[in-house]
Amino acid sequence: LPPSAEASHSRTRPPDASRAWASTAQDSCRRPVKIIVVGHWDARRLIAVITVVVLVVAAAYAFLWPATYEADAKMLPPTPSDLESYNSAPRLIEAALASTRDATNQSAPLTFGIKEISPQDAYAVFLRYAQSSSLRDQFFRQVYLPAFAKDPSVEQRDALRKRLNKALSVTQPKGPNAQASDELTVAMQGRQPQAVADWANTYVKMALQAATQQLAEDRKTAVQAQIKSLQDQITALRTAAANERQLEIARTEAALQLARAIHLEQPSTSGNLITSYTGPTLYMRGAAALQTELDQLKARTSDDPYIKQLPQLLYAQGLIEKIDLDPKGLAVATIDQPALVPLDPVKPKKALALALGLVLGLALGVMAALVRQAWRKPRAGVTTVA
């Protein structure tokens, strides 16, 4: 009706009829609100049941699931003092060779092929072994597998290997904000706290031994190569000296024949002038002197005293052969923190599991109630429910 007609109609309506009409209008407005409120109130049991069920499942996981413990060892690069004994041999030998060069006035310095190793280079060898698949496989065969089965089948070996790959982690901090970028963490997870600590420490020990042995083998190879190089030089010098002696014998014999042919027994004298006859004038020494020199050349059993560089090479060879190749004093890494027996499991986290169970249960319960309310038609008389 138009506003004027509505106002006229309301003025002509009886008071009781007006109150009944107003009450009906208010009930019509409140009906949707009551339907929603009563619908959720009816679903409170559904929400509670779902929440309790999910919470019970979370509690069962938190208290009944076997606990998993984790132990980790932290490693850092070695200090220069840890490599002092390993690097002392090259330093001492270089100093000795330098003094020998000064004493013998050698113009060409004798090079020494064994170098020192820096802490970062030694630590890089350790990192390579700690993260290698070969060391992990060795640990699996020697330590991890015997702890679970003495005579495992192929399926058991595969299952245990997969378990080890998940349980053992070797990590380094990543990213530009990682201050301790050189730190290495070896972590081991398992059901037994003492076992995981022992396994982590054993893995670190095996990595240290492998890296130390590698550096010792490298040093041994370098020493042997240097000794062979010196021996080759000494052999070459001795061969050259022997060839030179044979040439000297041939030259002396030729000069002797010439001196005898001209009947020159003694060298000619030229007052106080001392003349050295070599090369084409060698015959002028006289047959007697040449015969004596020839006898000495043929009777010589060793040419070592006549090799100028030989004393230095023999001295260097003796020094290198005395290098201590025992890696006992070599440290390729520093154990910043050994693996300790863990007291608390890393999973399951009971408090977190219960909290997540409660939140998830409430969320699922509310969602179930909303879905039920959306598909459920309102019942008759719902407006009369208080």
C-alpha positions as CSV (number, residue, x, y, z in Angstrom):
1,L,0.0,0.0,0.0
2,P,1.1,3.6,-0.4
3,P,2.4,5.3,2.8
4,S,-0.7,7.4,3.2
5,A,-2.9,4.3,2.7
6,E,-0.8,2.3,5.2
7,A,-1.0,5.0,7.8
8,S,-4.8,5.3,7.3
9,H,-5.1,1.5,7.5
10,S,-3.1,1.4,10.7
11,R,-5.3,4.0,12.3
12,T,-8.4,2.1,11.5
13,R,-6.9,-1.3,12.8
14,P,-7.9,-2.4,16.3
15,P,-5.2,-2.4,19.0
16,D,-5.3,-6.2,19.6
17,A,-4.8,-6.8,15.9
18,S,-1.9,-4.4,15.8
19,R,-0.1,-6.2,18.6
20,A,-0.7,-9.6,17.0
21,W,0.7,-8.3,13.7
22,A,3.8,-6.9,15.4
23,S,4.5,-10.1,17.3
24,T,4.2,-12.1,14.1
25,A,6.7,-9.8,12.4
26,Q,9.2,-10.1,15.2
27,D,9.0,-13.9,15.2
28,S,9.6,-13.9,11.4
29,C,12.8,-11.8,11.9
30,R,14.1,-14.0,14.8
31,R,13.4,-17.3,13.1
32,P,16.7,-17.4,11.0
33,V,18.8,-16.5,14.0
34,K,17.2,-19.1,16.2
35,I,17.6,-21.7,13.4
36,I,21.4,-21.1,13.3
37,V,21.8,-20.9,17.0
38,V,19.7,-24.0,17.7
39,G,21.4,-25.8,14.8
40,H,24.9,-25.2,16.3
41,W,23.6,-26.0,19.8
42,D,22.3,-29.3,18.5
43,A,25.7,-30.0,16.9
44,R,27.6,-29.5,20.1
45,R,27.7,-33.2,20.7
46,L,29.0,-33.9,17.3
47,I,31.8,-31.3,17.8
48,A,32.6,-32.8,21.2
49,V,32.7,-36.4,19.9
50,I,34.9,-35.5,16.9
51,T,37.3,-33.5,19.1
52,V,37.6,-36.2,21.7
53,V,38.2,-38.9,19.0
54,V,41.0,-36.8,17.3
55,L,42.4,-35.9,20.7
56,V,42.5,-39.6,21.7
57,V,44.3,-40.5,18.5
58,A,46.8,-37.7,19.1
59,A,47.3,-38.9,22.7
60,A,47.8,-42.5,21.5
61,Y,50.4,-41.3,19.0
62,A,52.2,-39.1,21.6
63,F,52.3,-41.8,24.4
64,L,52.3,-45.1,22.5
65,W,54.4,-44.4,19.5
66,P,58.0,-45.5,20.0
67,A,60.2,-42.5,20.9
68,T,63.0,-41.4,18.5
69,Y,66.2,-39.9,20.0
70,E,68.8,-37.9,18.2
71,A,72.5,-37.3,19.1
72,D,74.8,-35.1,17.1
73,A,78.5,-34.3,17.1
74,K,79.9,-31.0,15.9
75,M,83.2,-30.6,14.1
76,L,85.4,-27.6,13.3
77,P,88.6,-27.2,11.2
78,P,91.9,-28.0,12.8
79,T,94.2,-25.4,14.2
80,P,97.7,-24.8,12.8
81,S,99.2,-26.4,15.9
82,D,97.3,-29.6,15.1
83,L,99.3,-29.8,11.9
84,E,102.6,-28.7,13.3
85,S,104.2,-32.2,13.4
86,Y,102.9,-33.0,9.9
87,N,104.3,-29.7,8.5
88,S,107.6,-29.7,10.5
89,A,109.4,-32.1,8.2
90,P,109.1,-30.0,5.0
91,R,110.2,-26.9,7.0
92,L,113.3,-28.6,8.5
93,I,114.3,-30.1,5.2
94,E,113.9,-26.9,3.3
95,A,116.1,-25.1,5.9
96,A,118.7,-27.9,5.6
97,L,118.7,-27.8,1.9
98,A,119.1,-24.0,1.9
99,S,122.1,-24.2,4.2
100,T,123.6,-26.9,2.0
101,R,123.2,-24.7,-1.1
102,D,125.0,-21.9,0.8
103,A,127.8,-24.2,1.8
104,T,128.3,-25.7,-1.6
105,N,127.7,-22.4,-3.5
106,Q,125.2,-24.0,-5.8
107,S,123.9,-21.6,-8.4
108,A,120.8,-23.7,-9.2
109,P,118.7,-24.3,-6.1
110,L,117.5,-27.8,-5.3
111,T,113.8,-27.9,-5.3
112,F,111.8,-29.9,-2.7
113,G,108.5,-31.4,-3.8
114,I,106.8,-31.9,-0.4
115,K,104.7,-29.0,0.7
116,E,102.9,-28.0,3.9
117,I,99.2,-28.5,4.3
118,S,96.9,-25.7,5.5
119,P,94.1,-26.3,8.1
120,Q,91.4,-25.7,5.4
121,D,93.0,-28.2,3.0
122,A,93.1,-30.8,5.8
123,Y,89.5,-30.1,6.8
124,A,88.4,-30.3,3.2
125,V,89.7,-33.9,3.1
126,F,87.8,-34.7,6.2
127,L,84.6,-33.1,4.8
128,R,84.9,-35.2,1.7
129,Y,85.1,-38.4,3.6
130,A,82.4,-37.5,6.1
131,Q,79.9,-36.8,3.3
132,S,81.0,-39.7,1.1
133,S,78.9,-42.7,0.2
134,S,81.9,-45.0,0.7
135,L,82.2,-44.1,4.4
136,R,78.5,-44.4,4.9
137,D,78.6,-47.9,3.3
138,Q,81.6,-48.9,5.5
139,F,79.7,-47.7,8.6
140,F,76.7,-49.7,7.5
141,R,78.6,-52.9,7.0
142,Q,80.8,-52.7,10.1
143,V,78.6,-51.0,12.7
144,Y,75.0,-50.5,11.8
145,L,74.1,-53.8,10.2
146,P,75.6,-56.0,12.9
147,A,73.7,-54.2,15.5
148,F,70.4,-55.4,14.1
149,A,71.1,-58.7,12.4
150,K,74.0,-61.2,12.2
151,D,72.9,-62.9,9.1
152,P,70.4,-60.6,7.4
153,S,68.5,-61.4,4.2
154,V,68.6,-59.2,1.1
155,E,65.3,-57.6,2.1
156,Q,66.5,-56.9,5.6
157,R,69.7,-55.3,4.3
158,D,67.8,-53.0,2.0
159,A,65.4,-52.0,4.7
160,L,68.2,-51.3,7.2
161,R,70.1,-49.3,4.6
162,K,67.1,-47.2,3.9
163,R,66.6,-46.7,7.7
164,L,70.3,-45.6,8.0
165,N,69.9,-43.1,5.2
166,K,67.0,-41.5,7.0
167,A,68.7,-41.8,10.5
168,L,72.2,-40.4,9.6
169,S,72.6,-36.9,8.4
170,V,75.8,-34.9,7.8
171,T,75.1,-31.2,7.3
172,Q,76.8,-27.8,7.2
173,P,75.1,-24.4,7.7
174,K,74.0,-22.8,4.4
175,G,73.2,-19.3,3.4
176,P,75.0,-16.0,3.6
177,N,74.0,-15.5,7.3
178,A,75.6,-18.8,8.4
179,Q,78.4,-17.5,10.7
180,A,79.9,-21.0,11.5
181,S,80.0,-22.1,7.9
182,D,82.9,-24.4,8.6
183,E,81.0,-26.3,11.3
184,L,79.9,-29.8,10.4
185,T,77.1,-31.6,12.3
186,V,76.9,-35.4,12.3
187,A,73.5,-36.4,13.6
188,M,72.1,-39.9,14.2
189,Q,68.5,-40.9,15.1
190,G,67.3,-44.1,16.7
191,R,65.2,-45.7,19.4
192,Q,68.0,-46.2,21.9
193,P,69.7,-43.1,23.4
194,Q,73.0,-44.7,24.2
195,A,73.2,-46.4,20.8
196,V,72.6,-43.2,18.7
197,A,75.3,-41.3,20.7
198,D,77.8,-44.2,20.2
199,W,77.0,-44.4,16.5
200,A,77.4,-40.7,15.9
201,N,80.8,-40.7,17.6
202,T,81.9,-43.9,15.8
203,Y,81.0,-42.3,12.4
204,V,83.1,-39.2,13.3
205,K,86.0,-41.4,14.3
206,M,85.8,-43.4,11.1
207,A,85.8,-40.2,9.0
208,L,88.8,-38.9,11.0
209,Q,90.7,-42.1,10.4
210,A,89.9,-42.2,6.7
211,A,91.0,-38.6,6.2
212,T,94.1,-39.0,8.3
213,Q,95.1,-42.1,6.4
214,Q,94.5,-40.4,3.1
215,L,96.8,-37.5,4.0
216,A,99.4,-39.9,5.3
217,E,99.2,-41.8,2.0
218,D,99.5,-38.6,0.1
219,R,102.6,-37.7,2.1
220,K,104.1,-41.1,1.7
221,T,103.5,-41.0,-2.1
222,A,105.1,-37.5,-2.3
223,V,108.1,-38.6,-0.2
224,Q,108.6,-41.7,-2.4
225,A,108.3,-39.7,-5.5
226,Q,110.8,-37.2,-4.2
227,I,113.2,-39.9,-3.2
228,K,112.9,-41.5,-6.7
229,S,113.5,-38.1,-8.3
230,L,116.7,-37.7,-6.3
231,Q,117.8,-41.2,-7.0
232,D,117.2,-40.6,-10.7
233,Q,119.3,-37.4,-10.6
234,I,122.1,-39.1,-8.7
235,T,122.1,-42.0,-11.2
236,A,122.1,-39.6,-14.1
237,L,125.1,-37.7,-12.6
238,R,127.0,-40.9,-12.0
239,T,126.3,-42.1,-15.5
240,A,127.5,-38.8,-16.9
241,A,130.6,-38.9,-14.7
242,A,131.4,-42.4,-15.9
243,N,131.0,-41.4,-19.5
244,E,133.2,-38.4,-18.9
245,R,135.9,-40.6,-17.4
246,Q,135.8,-42.9,-20.5
247,L,136.2,-39.9,-22.7
248,E,139.0,-38.6,-20.5
249,I,140.8,-42.0,-20.8
250,A,140.4,-41.9,-24.6
251,R,141.9,-38.3,-24.8
252,T,144.7,-39.3,-22.4
253,E,145.6,-42.4,-24.5
254,A,145.7,-40.3,-27.7
255,A,147.9,-37.7,-26.0
256,L,150.2,-40.4,-24.6
257,Q,150.7,-41.9,-28.1
258,L,151.5,-38.5,-29.5
259,A,154.0,-37.7,-26.6
260,R,155.8,-41.0,-27.2
261,A,155.9,-40.5,-30.9
262,I,157.8,-37.2,-30.4
263,H,159.8,-38.7,-27.6
264,L,158.4,-36.2,-25.1
265,E,158.9,-37.8,-21.7
266,Q,158.7,-34.7,-19.5
267,P,156.9,-31.4,-20.1
268,S,159.0,-28.6,-21.3
269,T,160.0,-25.9,-18.8
270,S,159.5,-22.3,-19.5
271,G,161.1,-20.7,-16.5
272,N,158.7,-19.9,-13.7
273,L,155.7,-19.9,-16.0
274,I,153.1,-22.5,-15.0
275,T,151.2,-23.8,-18.0
276,S,148.1,-26.0,-18.0
277,Y,148.0,-28.3,-21.0
278,T,144.5,-29.4,-22.0
279,G,142.7,-30.2,-25.1
280,P,145.0,-30.3,-28.2
281,T,148.1,-29.5,-26.1
282,L,147.5,-32.3,-23.6
283,Y,150.4,-34.3,-25.1
284,M,152.8,-31.6,-23.9
285,R,152.5,-32.8,-20.3
286,G,154.9,-35.6,-21.3
287,A,154.6,-39.3,-21.6
288,A,155.4,-40.0,-17.9
289,A,152.7,-37.7,-16.5
290,L,150.1,-38.9,-19.1
291,Q,150.8,-42.6,-18.2
292,T,150.4,-41.9,-14.5
293,E,147.1,-40.0,-15.2
294,L,145.9,-42.8,-17.4
295,D,146.6,-45.5,-14.8
296,Q,144.7,-43.5,-12.2
297,L,141.7,-43.0,-14.5
298,K,141.5,-46.7,-15.3
299,A,142.0,-47.7,-11.6
300,R,139.2,-45.4,-10.4
301,T,136.3,-47.4,-8.9
302,S,133.9,-44.5,-8.1
303,D,133.4,-41.1,-9.7
304,D,131.4,-39.7,-6.8
305,P,134.2,-37.4,-5.5
306,Y,134.3,-35.7,-8.9
307,I,130.6,-35.0,-9.1
308,K,130.0,-31.4,-7.8
309,Q,126.3,-31.7,-7.1
310,L,126.4,-35.2,-5.6
311,P,126.9,-34.2,-1.9
312,Q,123.9,-32.0,-1.9
313,L,121.7,-34.6,-3.5
314,L,122.8,-37.4,-1.2
315,Y,122.2,-35.1,1.8
316,A,118.7,-34.3,0.6
317,Q,118.0,-37.9,0.0
318,G,119.1,-38.9,3.5
319,L,116.9,-36.2,5.0
320,I,113.8,-37.2,3.0
321,E,114.3,-40.8,3.9
322,K,114.2,-39.9,7.6
323,I,110.8,-38.2,7.4
324,D,108.4,-39.7,9.9
325,L,105.3,-40.9,8.0
326,D,103.4,-41.9,11.1
327,P,100.1,-40.0,11.1
328,K,99.8,-40.2,14.9
329,G,100.2,-36.5,15.4
330,L,98.0,-35.4,12.5
331,A,94.6,-33.9,13.2
332,V,92.4,-33.2,10.2
333,A,89.5,-31.8,12.2
334,T,88.6,-30.6,15.7
335,I,85.8,-32.2,17.7
336,D,83.9,-29.2,19.0
337,Q,81.3,-31.3,20.7
338,P,81.1,-35.1,20.9
339,A,77.7,-36.7,20.6
340,L,76.1,-37.0,24.1
341,V,73.4,-39.4,25.2
342,P,70.1,-37.6,24.6
343,L,67.6,-37.3,27.4
344,D,64.5,-36.2,25.5
345,P,63.1,-37.7,22.3
346,V,62.9,-35.5,19.2
347,K,59.7,-37.2,18.2
348,P,56.9,-37.6,19.0
349,K,56.6,-34.2,20.8
350,K,53.8,-34.9,23.3
351,A,52.7,-31.4,24.0
352,L,52.7,-30.4,20.4
353,A,50.8,-33.6,19.4
354,L,48.1,-33.0,22.0
355,A,47.8,-29.3,21.0
356,L,47.5,-30.1,17.4
357,G,45.0,-32.9,18.1
358,L,42.8,-30.5,20.1
359,V,42.9,-27.8,17.4
360,L,42.3,-30.3,14.6
361,G,39.5,-32.0,16.5
362,L,37.7,-28.7,17.1
363,A,38.2,-27.6,13.5
364,L,36.9,-30.9,12.1
365,G,34.0,-30.9,14.5
366,V,32.9,-27.4,13.5
367,M,33.2,-28.2,9.8
368,A,31.1,-31.4,10.3
369,A,28.5,-29.4,12.1
370,L,28.3,-26.8,9.4
371,V,28.1,-29.4,6.7
372,R,25.3,-31.2,8.6
373,Q,23.4,-27.9,9.2
374,A,23.7,-27.0,5.5
375,W,22.2,-30.2,4.3
376,R,19.6,-30.6,7.0
377,K,16.2,-29.0,6.6
378,P,14.8,-27.0,9.6
379,R,12.3,-29.0,11.6
380,A,8.9,-27.8,12.3
381,G,8.4,-25.8,15.5
382,V,12.1,-24.9,15.8
383,T,11.0,-21.4,16.6
384,T,9.4,-22.5,19.7
385,V,12.5,-24.0,21.2
386,A,13.9,-21.8,23.9
